[in-house]
Amino acid sequence: MDLGLNLKVKCHVNKNGDGDRFVGIKADADQAMVYFPMGYRLPDNEEDIRDDILKLISVLAEFTDSKDKVLAMQKFEAPQSVNFPINAYMNIIRYYLEQRSYYTEKDPIRKTSDKGKIDFAASLRRNVSFFQEDGTPFFDKYTVKGSTPNEKNLITMIHKYCVHESFVQMGWLFMPDVPPDPHIERNIPLFLSVLKKKLAVTHLEKDILLFEAMISMLEYLDEKSDDKQYYFGTDRFEYVWEKLIDAVFGIKEKNDYFPRTSWKLKYGDQRRNYALEPDTIMLCNGKIYVIDAKYYRYGVTGISSHLPESSSINKQITYGEYIYNHKKFKDIYGDDVPVYNAFLMPYNKQDNPFHINEYFANIGEADSDWKYGNHNYERVQGIVVDIRFLMNNYYGSHKSKIIKMAKLIEEALQENADALPEDKAE
């Protein structure tokens, strides 16, 4: 469904260079821009773009900390930390669109009928014809509970206020027009008091979500500055990339795979250092894969200087060597522990320097002069991953993706061994 909003002109795919790292949404009362991570392929269809923007919001909401959601002051300068409740805004919009109306309180009524939810107290007062021999009342009709809308109710007006505010900020995603301003006098302490009392006695889940969203929005509005500009997103999308990779490919409990060090001192207390922690441990078919998520530009530029450097490569080999030599894993797997290494970097499968068109692809491998490549973990595979595919498929079951990734890493080891230059094959 094309609403004529031309969402694509509101979207930008960043290059992750100086001044072009922000991923998320910047908006004010007049305009909004959506910034996608490097390598992201924007679809042409407006409905697909809308879905991708919503998915970007979901990814950022799930994988960023509150410190990454900031409100910008004049012209987006001097950002001030604030937690913009974007999910609250989206929930208010969704409720309005799904219900096709505002939340309406209803005044209770009572009527006489033979159908409906019975009000026994009122029925005893109004509809008892006589009492039977055993003392129980005989009803020919009952008084039943009903309701009638009260359009002037304060909660309805508060909802109208919140809907208007939501569409001013985020409604451009869904429709070109903003629902009318209810012109209610803004009294946020009163609004919050009314909503919290209502929330305490509400049991319908969709209404609970609505009231919680309205409360979050009003609390935010009560704290924000008077300008209408805000950020929602992060300048450090590399942390989101790490969490995405771990969510799709990783196991939750990975402490046993962390190399640890300590000081044994002649003087004073002994010192236990922090462990080295690989981003992701993937297990598949009885094998161990150590994965480092690298939000590097190589998958977009094809420039070798945009690849992981020596410190990252040596650290990755250390992870593999630790696992390979650890007694716990020797007891499980025997002398030859099946451990593999890989870097995962973002790219666009439909537009890249390598002319490949796969969701996951191998672009080469890294090794170290202090190792001879006798073990699989000493050769770190470079894998590019289509970033749009990952962001649209980070939920649900990942078994098929894990199997595909494991197969790619193992096949690349063999292919790259056969294709190595002679001086590296010695």
N, C-alpha and C positions, 0 to 999 in steps of 0.2 A: 504494500500500500504506500504510494507516494503522496505525501501531504504537501509537497511543494516547499519543503523547508530548506532544501539544498544543504544537507548536513555535511557533505564532503568539504565544502568551503570552510567549514568550522573546524576541520581536522588538520593536524600537522604531525608528520612522522619525524621525530628528532634524529639528529646525527650523532648524539652523545659527545659532541665537542664542546668547547668553551661557549657558554651562554646558550647551549642547546641541549640541556640534560633533563629538563623538567618533564615528568610524565604525569598526566592527570588533567585537571580542568582548571582554567582560569576564567573568571567571569566577573562582569559587573552588570549594572542595570541595563546597559545598552547592547552588550555583546558577550559572547562566550566562545572560547576556543578549547578544543580537546587535543591534548598532546599524547601521541602514542610512542611507545619505545622504538628504538632503532630496529630496522629490519621488518617492521610490521607492514603487512600488505593490506591496504584499505580496499574493501570491496566496492563495486560500482553501484550496486543496488542500495537505495536509501534505507530500506527496511533492514538490510544486513548491516549497514553502517550503524544504525540505531542499536541493533543487537550487540555489535562490537563495543560501542560506547558503554552500554550497560554492563557488558562483561568486564570492560576495563575498570569501571567503578567497583564491581564486585571483587576483582582481583586486588585492587588497591585497598579496599576496605578490609579484606581478609589478611593481606600480607604486609601491611604497613603499620607502624606504631603511631600513636596519637601525635607524637612530635613531628611527624611528616605531614600532618594535615594543618595547613597554616592559612591564616587570613592576611591578605596583603593590604597595606595602607595605600596612600595616594600613588596611582600609576604602578601598582605592584612593587613598590620600593619598600625597603625596610620591613620585611615580613615579621609579623608578630605571632607567636605561637598561640594557636587556638584549635580546638577540635571541632571542625565543621561537620555537623551530623548529616552527612549526605544521604545515608540510608534512611534517616527519618524523613527527609524531603521526598525521597523516592517512594517510601511507603504511603505517604499522604497522597501523592499523585496517583499511585496505583489504586488505592481505595476509591478515590474520586472517579477514576476512569472505569473501574470494575462495577461500582454501584450505580454509575451514571447519575449520581445525586450526592448531596451533602448528608452527613450524619444528622438524623432528626430524632430528638427526644420525643417520647410519646406519653401523653397524659392517660392514666388508667381510666377505663370506663367499666361499668357493670350493666349487663342486659340480661333479660329473661329469655332462655332458649333451651332446647333439648340437645344442643350441640355446643362443644367448646370446653375450655378448661374450667372446671367447676369451682366456684367460690362457696364452700360449704357454710361459712359463717353468714354470708349474705343470703344464701338459700334458706337457712333456718329462719331468718328474719322475714323473708318475703314470700316463700313459696311452699310452706308446709300446709298441706290440706288437713291432715289429722295425724295422730300418733297411733301406731298399731298396738295390738295386745301386748307384745313384748317390750313396748316402750320406745321402739325405733320410729323415727319420723318417716312419713310417706310423702314423697315428692311427686307431683304431677309434672312440674317443670323445675329447672334449676336456674340460678343466677350464675352466669359465666363471665369470665374475665375477657376484656378486650382492650383496645387502645386506639387512640386517635392522634395523628401528628400534631405537634405544637411547633409551628414554623418559627415562632419568635423566641424559642428557647435560647438561652445564652450559649449552651454548648454548640448548637447549630451555628450561631454567629461566630464563635471561636473557630469552628471548623472552616467556615467560609474564609475567615481571615488567614488561616494556615494554608488553605488551598491556594488562595491568591498569592501569598508569599512564595509558596513552593513553585508555582508556575512562573513567577517573575524570575526566579533563580534557575530552575531546571526544566521548566515546561517546554522550552524550545526543542527538546528532544521528541516531543509527542504531538504538538499541535501549534499552529502559527499564532493562535489567539490566546490571551490570558483570561481566565474566568473573572467576572467583575469583582471589583473591590467592594466589600460590604460596608465600608466607611464606619466601622465600629471604632469607638474610642479605645485606643491601645492602653490596656491596663494589664500588663503581664503578671504581676503578683496575683491579681484576682483571677485571671485566666488559669494560672497554674493551680491555684487553690481549688477551683471548680473541677478541673480535670483530674487532679489527684484524688479528690473525694469520689468522683465518678469511677475512676479506675479501680478503687478499692472494692467496689460492689459490682463490678462487671465480670461476667463469666464467659461471654462469647469471644472466641479467640481473635476473630478479625477486628472486633471492636477494641480488645485489649491492645493489639498491635497498633491500631490507629491512635489510641490515647497515649501510648508510650511514645509514639513518633511525634505527636503534637507537643507533648511535654518536653522532649529533647529539643525540638525546634525552638520553643519559647524560651527555654533556658539559654540556648545559644544566642538568641536575639537579645536577651536581657544583658548578655555579657559583651557582645560585639560592639565595635565602634560604629559610628553613624554612617560611614561610607558603605557602599554596596559592593565592594570588590572582595573577592576571596580566591584563595587557592584550595584545591583539594588534590593532593598528590605528593610527589617526592622528587627530589633531585638525586636520590641515591637508588635508582631502580635496580642496581646490581644486587641489593639485598632482597628485593622482590624476586628477581631471577633465581637466586639461590633457593628461596623458599618454594618457588614454583617447581623447580627441578626436584627438590627433596619431596614435595607433596606427591609428585607423579611417580618417581622412581625409587624413593628411599624407604627404609625401614624406620620405625620410630625409636626403637631401643638400639643405640649404636655405641654405647660407652665402651664396650669390650674392644672396639676397633680404634680407640684413641691411643696413640703413643704418649707415654708419660715419662717425665724425668724428675729427679730429685737431687738435692745436695745432702751428702752425709758429712757433717761438720765436726771438726775437732773441738770447736768452741761454740757454745750457744745452742739454740734449738735447731733441730733438723728442718730442712726446707723441702716441701713438696711443690713442684712447679705446676702451673696450669698445663693441661694436656693439649697437644695438637689435635684439632678436630676437623676431620674431612667434612665437606659439605653434605655428602650423601653416600650412604652404603646401600647398594642394590644387591639383592640376592635373587638368583635364578638358576633353577635346575642344579642345585647343590654347589654353585660357584659364587664367588664374591667379587663384586665390582666396586671399586672406589672411584667416585665421581666428584669432580670439582666443577661447579657451575661458574663459568667465566663470562661475564657480561662485557665481552671484548668486541671490537669493531671488525675483526678479520672477516667474519661471515658476511659483512656488508661491503667492505672495501676490497678484500682480497690482498691487502698489503701485509707483508710478513711481519713488519714491525708492530702490527696490531695483534700479535699472538702472545700468549703467556710467556713470561720471561723465565730465566734460570731459577730464580728463587721458587717460583710456583712449580716448575718441573721437578726440582730436587725434593721439594716438600712432598709432592705426589708420590715420588718413588719411595720416600721414607715411609709413607703410610702403607704402601704395598709391602715393603720389606718387613715392617713391624708385624703385619698380619701373617705374612709367610713364615716368619720365624717364631711366632708366639706358640708356646707349649699347648695352650688351649686348642688352637686350630690344628696343630700337628696331631693332637689326640683324636680329633674328629676326622681329618682328611688324610692323615699319613704324612710322609715326608714331603710330598709335592702338593702344597696347598694351592688350589685353583683360584688365584687372585689376579684381577685385571685392573687397569687404570685408564681413565678417560677424562678429558676436558669437554664440557658441553657449552657451546657458544651459540648465540642467536643468529638467524639469517632468514631470508625470504625465499622460499622455494621457487617462486615464480619470477624472481628478479634478483639474480646474484651473479658474481663474477665467475663462477665455476660452471655455469650452464648445466646445473643439475636440478632435478625436479622431484625431490623426495622429502618427506617430512623429517627424516634423519639421514645424514650422509657423513661419510668419513672424508676428511680433507688431508690426511697425513698423520704423522706421529712425531712425538718428541722423545729424545733419549738423553743420556748424560755420559760424559767422558769417563766418569768414575765407575760406570757399570758396563758390562759387556753384552747386555741383551740376552743373557742366558735364561732369564725368567720373564714371563709375560708382563709382570707388573713393572719391569724396567723400561718398557716401551709404552709411553702414554699416548693413547689414541686421541686425535682431535676430531670431535664430532660437532657438526652444525645441526641445529634443531629449528624448524620453522616456528617462529615465535607466536604467530597468530594461531597455529594449530595448538600449541601448548596452552595458551591463554584461554582458548575455547574448549579445552578438554582436560582441565586439571581436576575435575570432580569425577565421582563414580569409580568404576573399576579400571585398574591400570595394568592388568595382567598382560594383555596383548601388547601394550607399549613396552613393557619390561622385557618380554620375550624378544620383540623386534630389536630393541636396543642391545640386548645381550648378544644376539646373533650378529648384529652389525659389528660390534667390537671384536668378536672372535674372528669373523671373516676378514676384517681389516688387518688383524695381526698377520694372517697368512699372506694376504695380498701384498701388504707393505714389505714383508720379508722377501718376497720374490722380486719386488721392484726396487729394493734398496740399491743406491749407488755402490760401486765396488769398494770404495774406501770405508764405507760404513758396514759392509757385510763381512769384513775381515774379523 
